[in-house]
């Protein structure tokens, strides 16, 4: 038997380090799950201005656990399923419970029915995401559940006090129904996962980041509200921009050129030719 045939086992230190690397993304997922639970607890207490930011914390943690898993190569089937279950709590149950306690109670049964509709849409969105085959990683099909949860969270963080009248409660209903429908829609939302953090950054980007940090420090509620609703309408803006910048096909351009060559005082028969 040669030395190459002797089975080698990694030292205990290396085995412990490898287990720690695989455990690290799940620790972020546990923290994400805790934020969802904390949001529900504070919402039941009526402390809405404290409950809403926990959804924002959960969004950041959800982004970190996925990125860390990809960077360390520690992705696993267990991690994927665990992350989906945590997301259902933090981005499905928590926003629904928070919005119901904050502004849907005046609507009675309609209020809790709309909350359940949002929860069901989040569950469908997460299940569809787990089984779909992604062909274009630049986009999500349907609004991601963390971004959808950010809409009611940012709104409640901005407004603060709960709603007690039926009229404003109807606006809260719309605020929850629209993200729910977008989650199960086929609208394409831009993905941030394709951002290349290792690429060189010019000075203009740094200035923009510094300005964003300054604005967030000054008025975090306004900045979060603009980001949440900006991403909500981003597919419409991107579609309109692409329509405006779309160039005519070569055949259409040639036809337009032929028409432009006809003198304005030509007869109708000449124009038809």
N, C-alpha and C positions, 0 to 999 in steps of 0.2 A: 504494500500500500504506500503510495507516494504521499508526500506532505500535503499535496493539493487535495487528496481525497479525505483528509481528516476533517470532520465537521467542526466548524468554528462557531462559537456563540459570542455575541457581543457582551462586553463587560456589564456588570450591574448598573454602573453609572450611565452608560449609553442607553440601556433598556429603560431606566427611569426617565431619562431625558425624552426619549421617544414617546413614552406614555404621557408625559407632561405636554408635549406638542399636540397630541391628539385630544387631550382634555381641554386645552385652552379655548378653542372655539365654543365648546359646550358651556364653559364658565360664562362666556359673554351671553349665550342663549339663556342661561339661568337668570342672569341679571336683567335681560330683556323681559323674561317672564315675571320677575319681581316688579318691574316698572308697571306692567299691565295690571297686576294685582293691586299695587299701591294706588293706581289711578281709580280703580273701582272703589277702594276703601274710602279715599278722600271724597269721591263723588257722593257716596252714600252719606257722608257727614255734611255735605253741602259746601265743602271747601273747594269750589270749582277752580279758583285761580291757582291753587296748589295741585289739584288733580291733573289739569291739562298738560303742564310741562312734562309729566311722567311719560306721556305718549311720545313727546319729542325725544326724551332720553332713550326710549325703547327703539326709536328709528335709528339713532346713532349707533346703539349697541347692535342692532340687526345688520347694519352696514359693516360694522367691524368684524363680527363673527364670520360672515361670509368671506370678507377680504382676507382675514387671517387664515382661514381654512385653505383658500386658494394659494396664498403665498407660501404656506408651510407644507402644502401637499397632504393635509390631514383630513380631507373630505371623506365622509363615510355615509353609508345608507342610514345609520342610526342618527348621525348629525343632521341629515336632511329632514328626516321625519320629526326629530325633536324640535328643530327650528320651525317647522310648519305648525306644530302644535302650540309653540310659544307665540308665534305670530297670530294665530287665531284668537288667543287671549288678549294680546297687547294691541292688535290692530282690528279685531273683530268685536269681542266682548267689551273691552274697555271703552272704545269710542261710543258704542251703542248705549252702554250703561251711563256714561258721562253725559251724553246728549239727552237721554231720557230724564235723568235727574235735574239737568240744567234747564231744559226748555220744552220737553215733550209731555210732561205731566198734565198741563192744562187740556191736552187733547184726549185724555182718557185712554180708552182701549186703542184708539187710532195711534196714539203715541207709542205704546209698547209694541204694537204691530209693526210700526215703521222701524223701531229699534231691532226687532227680530229680522225684518227684511234686510237690514244692513248686515247683521251677523251672518245670515244665510249667504248673502252675496260675497262676503269675505271668505267664507268656507269654500264656496264654489271657485272663487278666484285662486285660492291657494291650491286646491286639488287640481285645477286645470293647469296651473303653473308646474306642478310636480310631474305631470304626465306628458306635457306637450314637448315636441321636438323643436328646438329653437333653430331657425334658419338664419336669422339676422339678429346678432347679439346687440346691435345698436338700439333696438326697440323692444319694449314690452307690448304684448297683445293684451289690451285692457289696462286700466289704471292699477299700478301696484298697490297692494293693501297698506303698506306704510304711508305712502303719499295720500291715499284716500283717508286714512285715519288722521293725517295732519290737517285736513280741512276743518272738521269740527273742533279739533284740539286748538288750532290757531284762532279760530273764531271765538271760542269760549275764553281763551286766554286774553283775547283783546277786549271782549265785552265784560267779562267778569261776573256780574250779578245774574242770578237765574231769572228766567221769564215766568211771569205769573198770569199773563193774559193770553187769550186764544189767538188773537191776531199775530203778535210776534211769534207765538209758538208755531204757526203755520210756516213762517220763514225758517225756523229751526228744522221743520219737517223737510223742506226743500233742500236745506243744507246737508241733510243726511241722505236723502233719496238720490240726489245727483251723483255723489261719489259711489254709492252702491250700484247704480246702473252702469257707471263707467267701468267699474271693476269687472263686470261680466260682459262688457261690450267688446268689440273688435277694433276699437280705436288704438292707434299705435302711439305709445308714450316713449319719449327718449330715455334711454338707459344711461346711468352714470357709471356702469361697470366697465365701460370701454375707455374710460379716462386713463391716459398713460401718465402716471405720476413720475416716471423716470425720465420723461422728455425734458429738454431744456426749457426754462421758463424765462420769458423776457420781462423787462421792467414794467410794461403796461399791465401785464397780468398781476404782478405784485401790487401795483397801485390799486387795481380793482379789488383785490382781496383785502388790502388795508382799508379801503373805503367801506367795504361790506362789514368788516369787523367794527369800524367806527360807528356805522349806522346801527348795527346790532347792539352795541353797547349803549347807544343813546336811546333807541326805541325798539327793544326786542319784540314787543307785541306787534308793532306795525310791520317790521321786517318779516316776521314769521307769517303774518297774514298775507303779505304780498307774495312770498315764496309759495305758500300753499295754493292760493288761487291762481297764481301765475302758471304753476305746473298743471293745475286743473284744466286751464284753457289752452295749454301749450299745443295740443294736436290741432286745434282750430287755427292758431296763429301760424304754425308750421305749414299747414295745408294752404292757407291764404298766401303765405310768402312764396311757396313753391308755384302756385298758380300765377302769381304776379311776375315771377322771374322765368317762367317757362318760355322757351324759344320755339317758334313755329318750325314744323318739320321742313326738310328741304323741298318737298313737293309743294307744300303750302307757300313757302317763301318764293318759289319760282312762279306760282300762279299769281301771287300778289305783284311780283315784278312785271309779269306780262300785262296785268290789268293796268298797272301804272304807266306802261308805255303807250296806251291808247290816249290820244289827245282828248282834252275835255270837250271839244266842240264836235267830236265824231258823232255820226248818226247811230241810231239804235242798232242797225244791221252790222255796222262796223264794230260796235262794242260786243256784240254776240260772237263775232269772229275772234 
